[in-house]
Amino acid sequence: MSTDLSSSTKEQIGEINKHNFRTESTPVFKAKKGLNAEIVNQISDLKNEPDWMRQFRLRSLEIFESKPMPAWGGNISLDFQDVYYYLKPADHMGRTWDDVPDEIKQTFDKLGIPEAEKKFLAGVKAQFESEVVYGSLKDDLAQKGVIFLDTDTAVREHEDLVREYFATVIPPEDNKFAALNSAVWSGGSFIYVPKGVKIEFPLQAYFRINAESMGQFERTLILVDEGAQVHYVEGCTAPMYSTESLHSAVVEVVVKKGAR
């Protein structure tokens, strides 16, 4: 007995297969599996974070451990100790694609990110595993005061602004996965659009998991001031493995009066 697949099903299978590839890549650093205070402190140490962020992470870990699995959604069975929570893929973030390690750049080439950037994007962030490996923003937007950084850099360079709004929309107390992200977050986008500035073309971030049993926990914070406008797009994919991978992001958006 043969079964003919519908055209929509064939398209879905084709879309899955397009992203189902793995890149051979040697990380700069890979934390051991499992989740505990040692791992959380290690992440904070590697990022050279201010003490308030370290304490926020440790408090979030306690909240995570105290929260039950959420009742919404499907029946999720996860072994949180069988996941890698931090993997650093490269020494630094590239300002051009030529600065990105070849094997990682080839991944984003296959995903079409550099081509999309050339055609219709005002700025791009590309994250591979736990860190953003490439970032760009058009010069005219930077001159208008637009900020588009990975969130780790924003914590260092715009600490007061980040601290004012971080976890105000989705606090770690919200649910177990919000607490998990808050404890081990890494990467993600930080966007600030000044009052009255309208960005005509989209900003995009793309998040790629490559390693087996990997967890990715980007944290995105978008601040749109009065009368400003921005269009932000995210994408994320991973290869298919027989083991579990975990992608648990938090996106917070603060929109002031008359902004969108």
LUMSEKE-422807 format. One record per residue (C-alpha): x negated, y negated, z; chain. Coordinates in Angstrom, 2 decimals. Each point is the difference from the previous one (the first is absolute). Example, Ala and Ser with C-alpha at 12.3 -4.5 7.8 and 13.67 -1.06 7.14 Angstrom:
2
SITE         u         v         w   c
SITE    -12.30      4.50      7.80   A
SITE     -1.37     -3.44     -0.66   A
***
This chain:
260
SITE         u         v         w   c
SITE      0.00      0.00      0.00   A
SITE     -1.43     -3.37     -0.99   A
SITE      0.85     -3.36      1.49   A
SITE     -0.26     -3.17     -2.06   A
SITE     -1.21     -2.98      1.98   A
SITE      1.81     -3.29     -0.44   A
SITE     -1.91     -2.91     -1.50   A
SITE      0.10     -1.86      3.34   A
SITE     -1.48      3.02      1.81   A
SITE     -2.75      0.29     -2.60   A
SITE     -0.78     -3.68      0.48   A
SITE     -0.20      0.47      3.77   A
SITE     -2.35      2.95     -0.36   A
SITE     -2.14     -1.98     -2.43   A
SITE     -0.19     -2.91      2.42   A
SITE     -1.08      2.32      2.84   A
SITE     -2.67      1.66     -2.15   A
SITE     -1.35     -3.38     -1.11   A
SITE     -1.00     -0.77      3.60   A
SITE     -0.95      3.54      0.99   A
SITE     -3.77     -0.19     -0.36   A
SITE     -2.87     -0.09      2.47   A
SITE     -3.21     -1.97     -0.25   A
SITE     -3.30      1.42      1.26   A
SITE     -1.12     -2.66      2.46   A
SITE     -2.43     -0.02      2.94   A
SITE      1.17     -2.27      2.82   A
SITE     -2.28     -2.35      1.91   A
SITE      1.65      1.15      3.23   A
SITE      2.70      2.49      0.92   A
SITE      1.41      0.26      3.52   A
SITE      0.68      3.44      1.39   A
SITE      3.53      1.36     -0.14   A
SITE      2.50     -0.79      2.70   A
SITE      1.50     -2.94      1.85   A
SITE     -1.12     -1.23      3.40   A
SITE     -1.41     -3.09      1.69   A
SITE     -3.52      0.87     -1.20   A
SITE      1.09     -0.17     -3.65   A
SITE      1.90     -3.25      0.57   A
SITE     -3.01     -1.60      1.70   A
SITE     -2.26      1.25     -2.77   A
SITE      2.17     -1.67     -2.66   A
SITE     -0.04     -3.26      1.94   A
SITE     -3.78      0.19      0.49   A
SITE     -0.64      0.61     -3.71   A
SITE      2.10     -3.02     -0.88   A
SITE     -1.62     -2.20      2.68   A
SITE      3.43     -1.17      1.10   A
SITE      0.88     -2.55      2.70   A
SITE      0.95      1.49      3.33   A
SITE      3.69     -0.88     -0.32   A
SITE      0.29      2.23     -3.06   A
SITE     -1.78      2.88      1.73   A
SITE      2.37     -0.28      2.96   A
SITE      2.97     -0.18     -2.38   A
SITE     -1.14      3.25     -1.63   A
SITE     -0.49      1.82      3.30   A
SITE      3.37     -1.14      1.32   A
SITE      1.60      1.13     -3.27   A
SITE     -1.59      3.43      0.39   A
SITE      1.63      0.35      3.42   A
SITE      3.35     -1.02     -1.50   A
SITE     -0.46      2.52     -2.83   A
SITE     -0.67      2.79      2.48   A
SITE      3.11     -0.91      2.01   A
SITE      2.41     -0.30     -2.94   A
SITE      2.01      2.93     -1.40   A
SITE      0.09      0.77     -3.68   A
SITE      2.71     -2.15     -1.63   A
SITE      3.38      1.59     -0.63   A
SITE      0.51     -1.76     -3.33   A
SITE     -1.13      1.59     -3.24   A
SITE     -0.79      3.64     -0.60   A
SITE     -1.39      2.55      2.40   A
SITE     -3.65     -1.06      0.08   A
SITE     -2.44      2.46      1.50   A
SITE     -3.48     -1.49      0.26   A
SITE     -3.15      1.01      1.83   A
SITE     -1.41     -3.41      0.89   A
SITE     -3.26      1.59      1.13   A
SITE     -0.66      1.53     -3.43   A
SITE     -0.46     -3.33     -1.79   A
SITE     -3.02     -2.20     -0.72   A
SITE      0.91     -3.49      1.24   A
SITE     -2.91     -1.97     -1.41   A
SITE     -2.22      0.38     -3.04   A
SITE     -2.21     -2.80     -1.31   A
SITE     -0.56      0.55     -3.73   A
SITE     -2.56     -2.75     -0.78   A
SITE     -2.43     -2.39      1.68   A
SITE      1.83     -3.16     -1.03   A
SITE      2.97     -1.37     -1.93   A
SITE     -0.63     -0.85     -3.64   A
SITE      0.69     -3.47     -1.39   A
SITE     -0.14      1.41     -3.53   A
SITE      0.83      3.50     -1.19   A
SITE     -3.69      0.48     -0.80   A
SITE     -0.69     -0.31      3.74   A
SITE      2.19      3.03      0.73   A
SITE     -1.66      3.46      0.05   A
SITE      0.46      1.65     -3.40   A
SITE      1.99      3.00      1.21   A
SITE      2.45     -2.24      1.88   A
SITE      0.29     -2.46     -2.89   A
SITE      0.82      2.93     -2.32   A
SITE      2.90      0.90      2.28   A
SITE      1.54     -3.45     -0.31   A
SITE     -0.71     -0.03     -3.73   A
SITE      2.10      3.17     -0.32   A
SITE      2.74     -1.66      2.04   A
SITE     -0.05     -3.05     -2.29   A
SITE     -0.75     -2.61      2.65   A
SITE     -2.80     -1.98     -1.74   A
SITE      2.06     -0.12     -3.20   A
SITE      3.08     -1.25      1.88   A
SITE     -2.15     -2.64      1.69   A
SITE     -1.15     -1.34     -3.36   A
SITE      3.51     -0.13     -1.45   A
SITE      2.34     -1.38      2.62   A
SITE     -1.28     -0.16      3.60   A
SITE     -1.07     -3.04      2.01   A
SITE     -2.01      2.10      2.42   A
SITE     -0.77      3.60      0.92   A
SITE     -1.02      2.06      3.00   A
SITE     -1.05      3.60     -0.56   A
SITE     -0.32      2.29      3.01   A
SITE     -1.69      3.41     -0.12   A
SITE      0.52      2.12      3.12   A
SITE     -0.31     -2.34      3.02   A
SITE     -1.57     -3.11     -1.51   A
SITE      0.68     -2.55     -2.72   A
SITE     -2.76      0.48     -2.58   A
SITE      0.91     -2.79     -2.42   A
SITE      1.70     -3.36      0.27   A
SITE      0.72     -2.96     -2.27   A
SITE      2.04     -3.20     -0.08   A
SITE      0.25     -2.54     -2.79   A
SITE     -2.10     -3.10      0.71   A
SITE      2.86     -2.47     -0.43   A
SITE      1.99      1.72      2.75   A
SITE     -2.95     -0.02      2.39   A
SITE     -0.39     -3.72     -0.68   A
SITE      3.64     -0.50      1.02   A
SITE     -0.68      1.68      3.34   A
SITE      1.42      3.44     -0.76   A
SITE     -1.66      2.73      2.05   A
SITE     -0.04      3.58     -1.29   A
SITE     -2.35      2.19      2.01   A
SITE     -0.16      3.48      1.41   A
SITE      1.41     -0.14      3.51   A
SITE     -3.31      0.96      1.64   A
SITE     -1.71     -3.03     -1.53   A
SITE      2.95     -2.20      0.95   A
SITE     -0.39      1.00      3.67   A
SITE     -3.61     -1.25     -0.14   A
SITE      0.47     -3.10     -2.14   A
SITE      3.51     -1.15      1.02   A
SITE      0.31      1.49      3.45   A
SITE      2.36     -2.60      1.48   A
SITE      2.44      0.25     -2.91   A
SITE      0.01      3.79      0.03   A
SITE      0.36      0.21      3.76   A
SITE      3.01     -2.35     -0.01   A
SITE      2.07      2.23     -2.30   A
SITE     -1.54      3.50      0.23   A
SITE      2.56      2.59      1.23   A
SITE      2.72     -2.62      0.47   A
SITE      2.26      1.57     -2.64   A
SITE     -0.79      3.67      0.66   A
SITE     -1.45      0.46      3.49   A
SITE     -1.49      3.35      1.03   A
SITE      3.01      0.57      2.24   A
SITE      2.25      0.19     -3.08   A
SITE     -0.56      3.71     -0.67   A
SITE     -2.62      2.74      0.19   A
SITE     -1.44     -0.67     -3.46   A
SITE     -0.19     -3.75      0.59   A
SITE     -2.02      0.77      3.13   A
SITE     -2.21      2.42     -1.94   A
SITE     -0.78     -2.61     -2.64   A
SITE     -0.64     -2.61      2.68   A
SITE     -2.56      2.27      1.66   A
SITE     -2.00      1.02     -3.08   A
SITE      0.83     -2.56     -2.71   A
SITE     -2.67     -0.76     -2.57   A
SITE      0.09     -2.10     -3.15   A
SITE      3.16     -1.40     -1.50   A
SITE      0.74     -3.50     -1.28   A
SITE      0.12     -3.34      1.74   A
SITE      1.76     -2.73     -2.00   A
SITE      0.60     -3.61      0.95   A
SITE      1.79     -2.31     -2.44   A
SITE     -0.11     -3.68      1.07   A
SITE      3.01     -2.27      0.13   A
SITE      1.48     -0.70     -3.44   A
SITE     -2.41      2.23     -1.96   A
SITE      1.70      2.26     -2.55   A
SITE     -1.97      2.93     -1.39   A
SITE      1.26      0.79     -3.50   A
SITE     -1.60      3.41     -0.49   A
SITE      0.08      2.97      2.42   A
SITE     -2.59      0.92      2.57   A
SITE     -0.53      3.76      0.13   A
SITE     -1.56      2.46      2.41   A
SITE     -0.60      3.64     -0.84   A
SITE     -0.72      2.64      2.63   A
SITE     -1.64      3.27     -0.99   A
SITE     -0.53      3.06      2.18   A
SITE     -2.62      2.30     -1.48   A
SITE     -1.31      2.32      2.73   A
SITE      1.78      3.07      1.33   A
SITE      1.75     -0.26      3.40   A
SITE     -0.41     -3.76     -0.15   A
SITE      2.13     -2.60      1.74   A
SITE      0.37     -3.51     -1.40   A
SITE      1.32     -2.75      2.24   A
SITE     -0.21     -3.37     -1.69   A
SITE      1.45     -3.04      1.73   A
SITE      1.45     -2.82     -2.10   A
SITE      0.99     -3.44      1.27   A
SITE      1.58     -2.54     -2.37   A
SITE      0.59     -3.60      1.12   A
SITE      1.97     -2.22     -2.39   A
SITE      0.21     -3.62      1.16   A
SITE      2.89     -2.39     -0.59   A
SITE      1.10     -0.31     -3.62   A
SITE     -2.69      2.41     -1.21   A
SITE      0.45      3.01     -2.26   A
SITE     -1.86      3.28     -0.56   A
SITE      0.66      3.36     -1.68   A
SITE     -1.93      2.85      1.62   A
SITE     -0.12      3.55     -1.36   A
SITE     -1.42      3.16      1.60   A
SITE     -0.77      3.41     -1.39   A
SITE     -1.36      3.14      1.63   A
SITE     -0.87      3.50     -1.22   A
SITE     -1.96      3.07      1.06   A
SITE     -1.01      3.37     -1.43   A
SITE      2.09      3.04      0.93   A
SITE     -1.66      2.31      2.51   A
SITE      1.18      3.11      1.83   A
SITE     -0.79     -1.81      3.25   A
SITE      1.76     -3.05      1.40   A
SITE     -0.88     -3.61     -0.78   A
SITE      1.59     -2.89      1.86   A
SITE      0.74     -3.51     -1.25   A
SITE      1.54     -2.22      2.66   A
SITE     -0.15     -3.72     -0.79   A
SITE      1.47     -3.07      1.63   A
SITE      1.00     -3.06     -2.03   A
SITE      1.04     -3.18      1.82   A
SITE      1.43     -2.98     -1.89   A
SITE      0.55     -3.42      1.56   A
SITE      1.96     -2.39     -2.25   A
SITE      0.43     -3.62      1.05   A
SITE      2.88     -2.32     -0.92   A
SITE      0.67     -0.25     -3.74   A
SITE     -2.69      2.54     -0.88   A
SITE      0.31      3.24     -1.88   A
***
